[in-house]
Amino acid sequence: MKRADTPLTLFTVCLAYFLSQLGFSPVTVVLPTVAAGFGVDQSQAAWVLSGYLLTMTGCLLVAGKLGDRYGHKYLLTAGLAVYALGAGLAALAPSIWALVGSRAIQGLGTAFIAGNSLAIVAGAFKARGGRAIGLLTMSSFVGSAFGTITGDLALQYFTWRFVFLTMVPLALLAFALSARLPDLGLQPARRAKLDVLGAALLFLALVAFSLSLTHLHDGPETFAAGWEYHSSMQALAILLFALFVAAERRTRDPVFDFRFFRNGLFTSTQAANGVLHFGMMGTFFLMPFVMQGGLGLGPNAIAGVMLSLQVSSTLWAYLVGWLYDRTRAWWIRPAALVVILSGILTLALFATQLPFFGFLLVAAWMGVGLGGFSTVNNAVAVGSLGAEHRGVASGMLETTRQFGHTVALSVSTTAMTIAAGPLVIGQSRPAEVLAGFQAAAMTVGLVALVGIPIAAVSRSGQVSALLSTTPLLRRLTPAPPAGGAR
């Protein structure tokens, strides 16, 4: 049997994970051009992103579960094929809705990739897991930075279709390499019946929740203006989640076993992951408003701040992975969140006094925490449930990541609007923009504060006692699953 812990394995999975980020970042850059080219407004063009994110978010956990059952290599390979198909169709799309459909296909491929990449690396590189996962994390940051550059090149020298064309050969290369990877072994559960009902309910619940936080209604993009839409979608999401929980408790092989939450490390890593991405998205989503509307700087300034974050994150992801391999120190995760929180609070308190160079330094400082936390938290999470559930842990990490992003967009924009009113770049006064950003950053920072004690959980049994005191949670998590947490 061929060895799995080879440079080819790591390169292939890193390339695939790189593509999962490349599927998002350049599209945000070219979206206004896409809207103009098809003669549609921004709300319609936004579905090019939403279609991708909805299918990806809704399928991540199922993709990881399928990887545990049929083999992560096969799900990764299939995901790359679907990704390439979606990107190719997007490059040739004759209409905006054909493009949205193509992006939905690409989002499905991304779910298969993201839901299994971490599981493959953790299974292949057991002794050097921190460094290997650090490199995987680095590929994610590089993919985001490369995507931004690709989007700018497409606007300056080519067409928006160039963004999707660049993805096709890279995906086909990764597909060819993935097909040659050694099989890490199939799990005995692969012959069990697939929980189709649970998968469908989970997908619909996640989609309904994501839609409830968007402003797909008439009038201003506020929750007050569209409360009927938001309330009804949130009620639908709650109903679907309740049906999902009921269905999962009645099946022998559920998509997600709620007893996993009795494992303190699993629960801690997933919750802290959501908090991390909530804090980062809630802060940096508003950065264009600060750079342009608050400081009067151009797009290059925005790119400079994001590049500072990405370069720092990329560097520290591997360095902290190396440190974790040598020490297995429990304090790295909470310390990294302290670094991130200190950056958020610095922006909340001193945004009006910071020069542009100060924003660069804060972004680089937060990159230290982002790179370090992501590497170690991913390593702990994927090992928390045992080898037979790596896909579930990996898929749940990506799900909580998207969950954090989705909630952050709504919380940060709502806080900014409440503090300073509706803000429009070019019309709002710089002082109003900065005041609104500071209020949003403070709100995000205070919420993110809860992630520090959560990340300090260092043993699998630390959550069990708490769950046992709550009747509802005790019913949902009656006992650890067989073959589960260590």
C-alpha positions as CSV (number, residue, x, y, z in Angstrom):
1,M,0.0,0.0,0.0
2,K,1.4,3.4,-1.0
3,R,2.3,5.9,1.7
4,A,-0.2,8.7,2.1
5,D,2.0,11.3,3.9
6,T,3.8,12.4,0.7
7,P,4.5,15.9,-0.7
8,L,2.2,15.0,-3.6
9,T,-0.7,14.4,-1.2
10,L,-0.2,17.7,0.6
11,F,0.2,19.6,-2.6
12,T,-2.9,18.1,-4.1
13,V,-5.1,18.8,-1.1
14,C,-3.6,22.3,-0.7
15,L,-4.4,23.1,-4.4
16,A,-7.9,21.9,-3.9
17,Y,-8.4,24.0,-0.8
18,F,-6.8,26.9,-2.6
19,L,-9.6,26.5,-5.2
20,S,-12.3,26.6,-2.6
21,Q,-11.2,30.1,-1.7
22,L,-10.6,31.1,-5.2
23,G,-14.3,30.4,-5.9
24,F,-15.3,33.3,-3.8
25,S,-12.9,36.2,-3.5
26,P,-12.5,37.3,-7.2
27,V,-16.3,37.2,-7.8
28,T,-16.9,40.0,-5.3
29,V,-14.5,42.2,-7.3
30,V,-16.1,41.7,-10.7
31,L,-19.8,41.6,-9.5
32,P,-20.6,45.2,-10.5
33,T,-19.2,44.5,-14.0
34,V,-21.2,41.4,-14.3
35,A,-24.4,43.3,-13.3
36,A,-23.6,46.0,-16.0
37,G,-22.8,43.4,-18.6
38,F,-26.2,41.6,-18.2
39,G,-28.1,44.8,-17.6
40,V,-29.4,43.8,-14.1
41,D,-29.3,45.6,-10.8
42,Q,-27.0,44.7,-7.9
43,S,-29.7,42.8,-6.0
44,Q,-30.0,40.3,-8.9
45,A,-26.3,40.2,-9.5
46,A,-25.8,39.4,-5.8
47,W,-27.3,35.9,-6.5
48,V,-24.1,35.0,-8.2
49,L,-22.5,35.0,-4.8
50,S,-25.6,33.8,-2.9
51,G,-26.2,30.8,-5.1
52,Y,-22.6,29.7,-4.5
53,L,-22.7,30.2,-0.8
54,L,-26.1,28.7,-0.2
55,T,-25.3,25.4,-1.9
56,M,-21.9,25.3,-0.3
57,T,-23.1,26.0,3.2
58,G,-26.0,23.7,3.0
59,C,-24.0,20.7,1.8
60,L,-20.7,21.0,3.8
61,L,-21.7,18.7,6.7
62,V,-23.3,16.2,4.4
63,A,-20.1,16.2,2.3
64,G,-18.0,15.4,5.3
65,K,-20.3,12.6,6.4
66,L,-20.2,11.1,2.9
67,G,-16.4,11.3,3.1
68,D,-16.4,9.3,6.4
69,R,-18.5,6.7,4.7
70,Y,-17.1,6.3,1.2
71,G,-13.6,7.7,1.5
72,H,-12.5,11.3,1.6
73,K,-10.3,10.9,-1.5
74,Y,-13.3,10.0,-3.6
75,L,-15.4,12.9,-2.4
76,L,-12.5,15.3,-2.9
77,T,-12.0,14.0,-6.5
78,A,-15.7,14.2,-7.3
79,G,-15.9,17.7,-5.8
80,L,-13.1,18.9,-8.1
81,A,-14.9,17.5,-11.1
82,V,-18.1,19.3,-10.1
83,Y,-16.2,22.5,-9.3
84,A,-14.5,22.5,-12.8
85,L,-17.9,21.9,-14.5
86,G,-19.5,24.8,-12.6
87,A,-16.6,27.1,-13.3
88,G,-16.6,26.2,-17.0
89,L,-20.4,26.8,-17.3
90,A,-20.0,30.1,-15.5
91,A,-17.4,31.3,-17.9
92,L,-19.8,30.6,-20.8
93,A,-23.0,31.7,-19.1
94,P,-25.4,33.5,-21.6
95,S,-27.5,35.1,-18.9
96,I,-27.4,36.2,-15.3
97,W,-29.6,33.2,-14.1
98,A,-27.5,30.7,-16.1
99,L,-24.5,32.2,-14.2
100,V,-26.3,31.8,-10.9
101,G,-27.1,28.2,-11.7
102,S,-23.5,27.5,-12.7
103,R,-22.3,29.0,-9.5
104,A,-24.6,26.8,-7.5
105,I,-23.0,23.8,-9.1
106,Q,-19.6,25.2,-8.3
107,G,-20.7,25.7,-4.7
108,L,-21.7,22.0,-4.5
109,G,-18.2,21.1,-5.7
110,T,-16.6,23.4,-3.1
111,A,-18.6,21.8,-0.3
112,F,-17.2,18.4,-1.3
113,I,-13.7,19.9,-1.4
114,A,-13.8,21.9,1.9
115,G,-15.7,19.2,3.7
116,N,-12.9,16.6,3.1
117,S,-9.6,18.4,2.6
118,L,-8.8,18.7,6.3
119,A,-9.8,15.1,7.0
120,I,-7.4,13.9,4.4
121,V,-4.4,15.9,5.7
122,A,-5.2,15.0,9.3
123,G,-5.4,11.3,8.4
124,A,-2.2,11.3,6.3
125,F,0.1,13.4,8.4
126,K,-0.6,12.3,12.0
127,A,2.8,13.1,13.5
128,R,3.2,16.4,11.6
129,G,-0.4,17.4,11.7
130,G,0.1,20.9,12.9
131,R,2.6,21.8,10.2
132,A,0.5,20.1,7.5
133,I,-2.7,21.7,8.5
134,G,-0.7,25.0,8.8
135,L,0.2,24.6,5.1
136,L,-3.4,23.8,4.3
137,T,-4.5,27.0,6.1
138,M,-1.9,29.0,4.2
139,S,-3.3,27.7,0.9
140,S,-6.7,29.1,1.9
141,F,-5.2,32.6,2.6
142,V,-3.2,32.5,-0.6
143,G,-6.3,31.5,-2.6
144,S,-8.1,34.5,-1.2
145,A,-5.2,36.9,-2.1
146,F,-4.8,35.4,-5.5
147,G,-8.5,35.7,-6.2
148,T,-8.4,39.4,-5.4
149,I,-5.5,39.8,-7.9
150,T,-7.3,37.8,-10.5
151,G,-10.4,39.9,-10.2
152,D,-8.4,43.1,-10.6
153,L,-6.6,41.7,-13.7
154,A,-9.9,40.7,-15.2
155,L,-11.3,44.2,-14.9
156,Q,-8.2,45.9,-16.2
157,Y,-7.1,43.7,-19.1
158,F,-9.7,41.0,-19.8
159,T,-13.4,40.3,-19.1
160,W,-15.2,39.1,-16.0
161,R,-15.3,35.6,-17.7
162,F,-11.5,35.4,-17.3
163,V,-12.1,34.9,-13.5
164,F,-13.9,31.6,-14.1
165,L,-11.7,30.5,-16.9
166,T,-8.6,30.6,-14.7
167,M,-10.3,28.2,-12.3
168,V,-11.0,25.4,-14.9
169,P,-7.4,24.3,-15.6
170,L,-6.4,24.5,-12.0
171,A,-9.4,22.4,-11.0
172,L,-8.6,19.8,-13.7
173,L,-5.0,19.6,-12.6
174,A,-6.1,19.0,-9.0
175,F,-8.6,16.4,-10.2
176,A,-6.0,14.5,-12.1
177,L,-3.6,14.6,-9.1
178,S,-6.4,13.6,-6.6
179,A,-7.3,10.6,-8.6
180,R,-3.8,9.3,-8.1
181,L,-3.8,9.7,-4.3
182,P,-3.6,6.6,-2.1
183,D,-6.8,5.5,-0.4
184,L,-6.7,6.3,3.3
185,G,-9.2,3.4,3.9
186,L,-12.9,3.1,3.8
187,Q,-14.9,3.0,7.0
188,P,-17.2,0.0,7.8
189,A,-20.2,2.4,8.0
190,R,-20.0,3.0,4.3
191,R,-22.7,0.4,3.6
192,A,-25.2,2.0,5.9
193,K,-28.3,3.6,4.4
194,L,-27.8,7.3,3.6
195,D,-30.0,9.6,5.7
196,V,-31.6,11.4,2.8
197,L,-34.3,13.0,4.9
198,G,-31.9,14.4,7.4
199,A,-29.6,15.7,4.7
200,A,-32.5,17.4,3.0
201,L,-33.8,19.0,6.2
202,L,-30.4,20.2,7.1
203,F,-29.8,21.8,3.7
204,L,-33.2,23.5,3.7
205,A,-32.7,24.8,7.3
206,L,-29.3,26.2,6.6
207,V,-30.6,27.9,3.4
208,A,-33.6,29.3,5.2
209,F,-31.4,30.7,7.9
210,S,-28.9,32.3,5.5
211,L,-31.8,33.8,3.5
212,S,-33.3,35.2,6.7
213,L,-30.2,37.4,7.2
214,T,-30.3,38.8,3.7
215,H,-32.5,41.8,2.6
216,L,-34.6,40.2,-0.2
217,H,-37.5,42.5,0.3
218,D,-38.8,45.9,-0.9
219,G,-37.6,49.1,0.7
220,P,-34.4,49.9,2.6
221,E,-31.9,47.2,3.5
222,T,-32.8,47.2,7.1
223,F,-34.4,44.6,9.4
224,A,-37.1,47.1,10.5
225,A,-38.2,47.7,6.9
226,G,-38.5,44.0,6.1
227,W,-39.4,42.5,9.4
228,E,-42.2,40.4,7.9
229,Y,-39.8,38.8,5.5
230,H,-37.0,38.3,8.1
231,S,-39.3,37.0,10.8
232,S,-41.1,34.5,8.5
233,M,-37.8,33.2,7.2
234,Q,-36.3,32.8,10.7
235,A,-39.5,31.0,11.8
236,L,-39.1,28.6,8.8
237,A,-35.5,28.0,9.7
238,I,-36.3,27.2,13.3
239,L,-39.1,24.8,12.2
240,L,-36.7,23.1,9.7
241,F,-34.0,22.7,12.4
242,A,-36.5,21.3,14.8
243,L,-37.6,18.7,12.2
244,F,-34.0,17.9,11.4
245,V,-33.2,17.3,15.1
246,A,-36.3,15.1,15.4
247,A,-35.4,13.1,12.3
248,E,-31.8,12.6,13.4
249,R,-32.9,11.2,16.8
250,R,-34.9,8.6,15.0
251,T,-32.3,7.2,12.6
252,R,-29.5,4.7,13.3
253,D,-27.0,6.5,11.2
254,P,-27.7,10.3,11.3
255,V,-26.0,13.0,9.2
256,F,-25.0,14.5,12.5
257,D,-25.0,12.8,15.9
258,F,-25.8,15.4,18.6
259,R,-24.1,13.3,21.2
260,F,-20.8,14.6,19.7
261,F,-21.5,17.8,21.7
262,R,-20.7,15.9,24.9
263,N,-17.1,16.0,23.6
264,G,-15.7,19.2,25.1
265,L,-12.9,19.5,22.5
266,F,-15.3,19.1,19.6
267,T,-17.8,21.6,21.0
268,S,-15.1,24.1,21.9
269,T,-13.4,24.0,18.5
270,Q,-16.7,24.4,16.6
271,A,-18.0,27.2,18.8
272,A,-14.7,29.1,18.9
273,N,-14.4,28.7,15.1
274,G,-17.8,30.4,14.6
275,V,-16.8,33.2,17.0
276,L,-13.4,33.7,15.2
277,H,-15.0,34.1,11.8
278,F,-17.8,36.2,13.2
279,G,-15.2,38.6,14.6
280,M,-13.0,38.8,11.5
281,M,-15.9,39.1,9.0
282,G,-17.8,41.6,11.2
283,T,-14.7,43.9,11.2
284,F,-13.2,43.5,7.7
285,F,-16.5,43.5,5.8
286,L,-16.8,47.2,6.8
287,M,-13.2,48.1,6.0
288,P,-14.1,49.6,2.5
289,F,-16.5,52.0,4.2
290,V,-13.7,53.1,6.5
291,M,-11.0,53.4,3.9
292,Q,-13.1,55.2,1.3
293,G,-15.9,57.0,3.3
294,G,-14.0,57.6,6.5
295,L,-10.4,58.3,5.4
296,G,-11.0,59.3,1.8
297,L,-8.6,56.7,0.4
298,G,-9.0,54.7,-2.8
299,P,-9.3,50.9,-3.6
300,N,-5.6,50.4,-3.3
301,A,-5.8,51.3,0.4
302,I,-8.4,48.6,0.9
303,A,-6.3,46.1,-1.0
304,G,-3.3,47.1,1.1
305,V,-5.1,46.4,4.4
306,M,-6.4,43.0,3.2
307,L,-2.9,42.1,1.9
308,S,-1.4,42.9,5.2
309,L,-3.9,40.6,7.0
310,Q,-3.4,37.8,4.4
311,V,0.4,37.9,4.4
312,S,0.6,37.8,8.2
313,S,-1.9,35.0,8.4
314,T,-0.1,33.0,5.8
315,L,3.2,33.3,7.6
316,W,1.9,32.5,11.1
317,A,-0.2,29.6,10.1
318,Y,2.8,27.4,9.5
319,L,4.9,28.8,12.3
320,V,2.2,28.2,14.9
321,G,1.5,24.8,13.4
322,W,5.2,23.9,13.9
323,L,5.0,25.1,17.5
324,Y,1.8,23.0,18.1
325,D,3.5,19.9,16.8
326,R,6.3,20.4,19.3
327,T,4.3,21.4,22.4
328,R,0.6,20.5,22.0
329,A,0.0,23.6,24.1
330,W,-3.6,24.1,25.0
331,W,-3.2,27.9,25.5
332,I,-2.4,28.7,21.8
333,R,-6.1,28.8,20.9
334,P,-7.3,31.3,23.6
335,A,-4.1,33.3,23.2
336,A,-4.7,33.7,19.5
337,L,-8.3,34.9,20.1
338,V,-6.9,37.4,22.6
339,V,-4.7,38.8,19.8
340,I,-7.6,39.1,17.4
341,L,-9.9,40.6,20.0
342,S,-7.2,43.2,20.9
343,G,-7.1,44.2,17.2
344,I,-10.9,44.6,17.0
345,L,-11.0,46.7,20.2
346,T,-8.1,48.8,19.0
347,L,-10.1,49.7,15.8
348,A,-13.3,50.2,17.9
349,L,-11.5,52.7,20.3
350,F,-9.0,54.4,18.0
351,A,-10.2,54.2,14.4
352,T,-10.7,58.0,14.3
353,Q,-7.0,58.6,15.4
354,L,-5.2,55.9,13.4
355,P,-3.3,56.8,10.2
356,F,-3.5,54.5,7.3
357,F,-0.2,52.9,8.4
358,G,-1.9,52.1,11.8
359,F,-4.6,50.2,10.0
360,L,-1.9,48.1,8.2
361,L,-0.3,47.3,11.5
362,V,-3.5,46.3,13.2
363,A,-4.4,44.1,10.2
364,A,-1.0,42.4,10.4
365,W,-1.4,41.9,14.2
366,M,-4.8,40.3,13.7
367,G,-3.3,38.1,11.0
368,V,-1.0,36.7,13.7
369,G,-4.0,35.5,15.6
370,L,-6.0,34.4,12.6
371,G,-3.3,32.2,11.2
372,G,-2.3,30.7,14.5
373,F,-5.8,30.0,15.7
374,S,-7.0,28.5,12.4
375,T,-4.2,26.0,12.3
376,V,-4.4,24.8,15.9
377,N,-8.1,24.9,16.1
378,N,-8.5,22.8,12.9
379,A,-5.9,20.3,14.1
380,V,-7.7,19.9,17.5
381,A,-11.2,19.7,15.9
382,V,-10.4,17.1,13.3
383,G,-8.8,14.8,16.0
384,S,-11.4,15.3,18.6
385,L,-13.9,12.6,17.4
386,G,-11.6,9.9,16.2
387,A,-10.6,8.8,12.7
388,E,-14.0,7.5,11.8
389,H,-15.6,10.9,12.2
390,R,-12.9,13.2,10.7
391,G,-15.2,14.2,7.8
392,V,-18.0,15.2,10.2
393,A,-15.6,17.4,12.2
394,S,-14.1,18.9,9.0
395,G,-17.6,19.6,7.5
396,M,-18.8,21.1,10.8
397,L,-15.8,23.4,10.9
398,E,-16.6,24.8,7.5
399,T,-20.3,25.1,8.4
400,T,-19.6,27.1,11.6
401,R,-17.2,29.2,9.6
402,Q,-19.9,30.2,7.1
403,F,-22.4,30.5,10.0
404,G,-20.1,33.0,11.6
405,H,-19.7,35.0,8.4
406,T,-23.4,35.1,7.7
407,V,-24.3,36.3,11.2
408,A,-21.5,38.8,11.3
409,L,-22.7,40.6,8.1
410,S,-26.1,41.3,9.7
411,V,-24.8,42.2,13.1
412,S,-22.1,44.6,11.9
413,T,-24.2,46.4,9.3
414,T,-27.1,46.7,11.8
415,A,-24.8,48.1,14.5
416,M,-23.3,50.6,12.1
417,T,-26.7,51.7,10.9
418,I,-28.1,52.1,14.4
419,A,-25.1,54.2,15.4
420,A,-24.8,56.5,12.4
421,G,-27.8,55.9,10.2
422,P,-27.7,54.5,6.6
423,L,-24.3,55.2,5.2
424,V,-23.5,55.8,1.5
425,I,-19.9,56.3,0.4
426,G,-19.6,59.7,-1.2
427,Q,-22.6,61.1,0.6
428,S,-22.1,60.4,4.3
429,R,-19.7,62.6,6.3
430,P,-16.4,60.9,7.2
431,A,-17.0,61.4,10.9
432,E,-20.3,59.5,10.6
433,V,-18.7,56.7,8.8
434,L,-15.9,56.3,11.3
435,A,-18.4,56.6,14.3
436,G,-20.6,53.9,12.7
437,F,-17.6,51.6,12.2
438,Q,-16.4,52.1,15.7
439,A,-19.8,51.1,17.1
440,A,-19.9,48.1,14.8
441,A,-16.4,47.0,15.8
442,M,-17.2,47.4,19.5
443,T,-20.4,45.3,19.1
444,V,-18.5,42.6,17.3
445,G,-15.7,42.7,19.8
446,L,-18.0,42.3,22.8
447,V,-19.7,39.3,21.2
448,A,-16.3,37.8,20.2
449,L,-15.1,38.1,23.8
450,V,-17.1,34.9,24.7
451,G,-14.8,32.9,22.4
452,I,-11.8,33.2,24.7
453,P,-13.1,31.0,27.6
454,I,-14.7,28.6,25.0
455,A,-11.3,28.2,23.3
456,A,-9.7,27.4,26.7
457,V,-11.4,24.0,26.9
458,S,-8.6,21.5,26.8
459,R,-10.2,18.2,27.6
460,S,-13.0,16.2,25.9
461,G,-15.0,15.7,29.1
462,Q,-15.2,19.4,30.2
463,V,-18.6,20.0,28.6
464,S,-20.4,16.8,29.7
465,A,-21.2,18.0,33.3
466,L,-22.7,21.2,31.9
467,L,-24.9,19.3,29.4
468,S,-26.0,17.0,32.1
469,T,-27.5,19.9,34.1
470,T,-29.9,20.9,31.2
471,P,-32.8,18.6,30.6
472,L,-33.2,19.5,26.9
473,L,-29.5,19.1,26.1
474,R,-29.4,15.9,28.2
475,R,-32.1,14.5,26.0
476,L,-30.3,15.5,22.8
477,T,-27.0,14.1,24.0
478,P,-27.8,11.0,26.0
479,A,-24.4,9.3,25.8
480,P,-21.1,9.4,23.7
481,P,-21.5,7.7,20.3
482,A,-19.7,4.4,19.8
483,G,-16.2,4.8,18.5
484,G,-16.3,8.5,19.0
485,A,-14.4,10.9,21.2
486,R,-11.2,10.1,22.8
